[in-house]
Amino acid sequence: MTTNKTIVSKGYAVHNAGEKLSPFAFNRRAVGASDVLIDIKYCGVCHSDIHAAKSEWHGSSFPMVPGHEIVGIVKEVGSLVKNLKVGDRVGVGTVVGSCGKCDSCMSGDQQFCNEATWTYNSTEKQIGGTTYGGYSNNIVVDERFALKLDPKIDMASTAPLLCAGITTYSPMKRWKVGPGQKVGVVGLGGLGHMAVKFAHSMGAKVVVFTTSDSKVKDALRLGADEVVLSNDKKSMEKQANSFDFIIDTVSAQHDIDSMLSMLKRDRVMVLVGLPNKPHQINAQTLIHGRRILSGSIVGGVEETQEMLDYSAKHGIKSDIELIPIQKINEAYERVLKSDVKYRFVINMESLNK
């Protein structure tokens, strides 16, 4: 069924860069013929939400409702919707629109479309209007960008897979991580702990690099075979020239060269963390060893669905701390202190309190 009524929504928004989030009432577009209306049950808290709310990256506009790790239940479907029905469990990630015609879209990499519409802090280029994210009670999206969830999974711990999960799964798939390989994971946070789980499930030997003694035990619990303290020079020297693949999840400035020197000849290191200041890289570290430095950002619709299905099959989910929306500002402060294991997820039922 399709109506022409705008959707009344409520959530939490930041109204100016760096301010605290507070309750916010707004309207979403009416459900179009190809759209679904989703009642949001849970939404993960990504570090990029904080970067955007503080306007540390380009293009922040306000008021802003963050949130792009969304899971919920389909409440209404448009007249042309074919693959979803009322009552289905679905997820929404970082992208909710694209042109559908460019090389990126045709190859299933909608995240690289020049006309991509992001889930929040974006203009809906195909239909107009501003996007508001998942720190809210509902969302309207084109069915192409609503992903099916296995009915048996835990919804709350699945929410972070819509960003942290696909961000780490995608480059591992692209660079063919598998049995017999030695894989390094730099950083053990929201992204890093998912990288460990995926690499372990793919049959690789997993080594975590961290500066924190307190994370050694957890890294091993999550599936790492070994943990290296990256501020220990001798321990680092023992790992030189031994890795087939390294995924760097740290979203702050750090020593990239020391990590690159861990790679074997012709092997790759992928950056998925996005600091607000650029890294310094010594070209000699790349040249000697013919090493490859790459980057990656989330994944397209088809690949994200593949990741969700893979995770359901292998029992992969995020380690979370469930919070009410009223604690979102406290959660932001704790994320900045790395005081979460390993992803905050908002219970949207708390909006009714």
Secondary structure, 3 states (H helix, E strand, C coil): CCCCCCEEEEEEEECCCCCCCEEEEEEECCCCCCEEEEEEEEEECCHHHHHHHCCCCCCCCCCECCCCCEEEEEEEECCCCCCCCCCCEEEECCEEECCCCCHHHHCCCHHHCCCCEECCCCECCCCCCECCCCCECEEEEEHHHCEECCCCCCHHHHHHHHCHHHHHHHHHHHCCCCCCCEEEEECCCHHHHHHHHHHHHCCCEEEEEECCHHHHHHHHHHCCCEEEECCCHHHHHHCCCCEEEEEECCCCCCCHHHHHCCEEEEEEEEECCCCCCCCCCCHHHHHCCCCEEEECCCCCHHHHHHHHHHHHHHCCCCCEEEEEHHHHHHHHHHHHCCCCCCEEEEEHHHHHC
